[in-house]
Amino acid sequence: MKKVLSILFLALTLIALSACGIRQKQSSDTWERIKEDKRVIIGLDDTFVPMGFQDKDGKIIGFDVELAQAVFKLYGIQADFQAIDWNLKETELSNQTIDLIWNGYTITPERQKQVAFTKTYMKNVQVLVSLKKNSITKFSDMKGKILGAQNGSSGYDVLENQPKVLKQYIKGEPVLYDGFNEALLDLQAGRIQGLLIDKVYADYYLSKEGDRKNYNIVKGSFESEDFAVGARKQDKELIEKINEGFVTLLKNGEFQKISDKWFGENVAPVELMKEK
């Protein structure tokens, strides 16, 4: 009886180990799982105009949304979008709540320690937006004034990492917002005097709102940023498939079509264009 129980215990142990191995393989091989499910979950800040945001009917639209859909359509995969707390984006990715971060996501040294990135598909720069009546035409004009920024954003990162560019002038610490909509309302109400924001957002939002003439947009000496898609470190094949998708979309003209729709020009960087 003892021998039978020992054999039974050994068999159950082997089965458990095997199942564990299967789960580990599934969790570490995201591309295979995505191919099988024909579905990929993309995390985004759904207030980031024009990259990924909700329209008046609550539908998520934007440049990144259409680009992601076009890439995965090449593989017969549906791209689903999930709004997340942008300040916890890497945690959401690590916990496998989402498969990708794709929403004007800037490559930084800090993020590269946690996340694997695709090739750069677009360039961006941080700008200072203020009401024209406040006569802020350069960063030093923010001396003693209150600045707003998005919590967990690349703009906040460059503000902290390059304090002599802008932070040295402002009053106290910046006011942090979860999304730019609330920040812009506070700017209009005078609760903050300047807002550090992605240029792509500022240009699109102010032009669509029709009150561009009421604002100053100041580009300081912050370096340009590289937008790329973020994945888990082990998801090398998934990254490779997205990179291949970018090149295919450039070759068939779909990348340019999407880009023209949202920006009126082809925003693909030179480096990516060379692979076409």
WOZI-V413523 format. One record per residue. RES is the residue in one small letter. BURIAL is + if it has 24 or more other ideal C-beta (glycine too) atoms within 12 Angstrom, else -. Layout:
RES,BURIAL  RES,BURIAL
This chain:
m,-  k,-  k,-  v,-  l,-  s,-  i,-  l,-  f,-  l,-  a,-  l,-  t,-  l,-  i,-  a,-  l,-  s,-  a,-  c,-  g,-  i,-  r,-  q,-  k,-  q,-  s,-  s,-  d,-  t,+  w,+  e,-  r,+  i,+  k,-  e,-  d,-  k,-  r,-  v,+  i,+  i,+  g,+  l,+  d,+  d,+  t,+  f,+  v,+  p,+  m,+  g,+  f,+  q,-  d,-  k,-  d,-  g,-  k,-  i,+  i,+  g,+  f,+  d,+  v,+  e,+  l,+  a,+  q,+  a,+  v,+  f,+  k,-  l,+  y,+  g,-  i,+  q,-  a,+  d,+  f,+  q,+  a,+  i,+  d,-  w,+  n,-  l,-  k,+  e,+  t,-  e,+  l,+  s,-  n,-  q,-  t,-  i,+  d,+  l,+  i,+  w,+  n,+  g,+  y,+  t,+  i,+  t,+  p,-  e,-  r,+  q,-  k,-  q,-  v,+  a,+  f,+  t,+  k,+  t,+  y,+  m,+  k,+  n,+  v,+  q,+  v,+  l,+  v,+  s,+  l,+  k,-  k,-  n,+  s,-  i,+  t,-  k,-  f,+  s,-  d,-  m,+  k,-  g,-  k,+  i,+  l,+  g,+  a,+  q,+  n,+  g,+  s,+  s,+  g,+  y,+  d,+  v,+  l,+  e,+  n,-  q,-  p,-  k,-  v,+  l,+  k,+  q,-  y,+  i,+  k,-  g,-  e,-  p,+  v,+  l,+  y,+  d,+  g,+  f,+  n,+  e,-  a,+  l,+  l,-  d,+  l,+  q,+  a,-  g,-  r,-  i,+  q,+  g,+  l,+  l,+  i,+  d,+  k,+  v,+  y,+  a,+  d,+  y,+  y,+  l,+  s,-  k,-  e,-  g,-  d,-  r,-  k,-  n,-  y,+  n,+  i,+  v,+  k,+  g,+  s,-  f,+  e,-  s,-  e,+  d,+  f,+  a,+  v,+  g,+  a,+  r,+  k,-  q,-  d,+  k,-  e,-  l,+  i,+  e,-  k,+  i,+  n,+  e,-  g,+  f,+  v,+  t,-  l,+  l,+  k,-  n,-  g,-  e,+  f,+  q,+  k,-  i,+  s,+  d,-  k,-  w,+  f,+  g,-  e,-  n,+  v,+  a,+  p,+  v,-  e,-  l,+  m,-  k,-  e,-  k,-
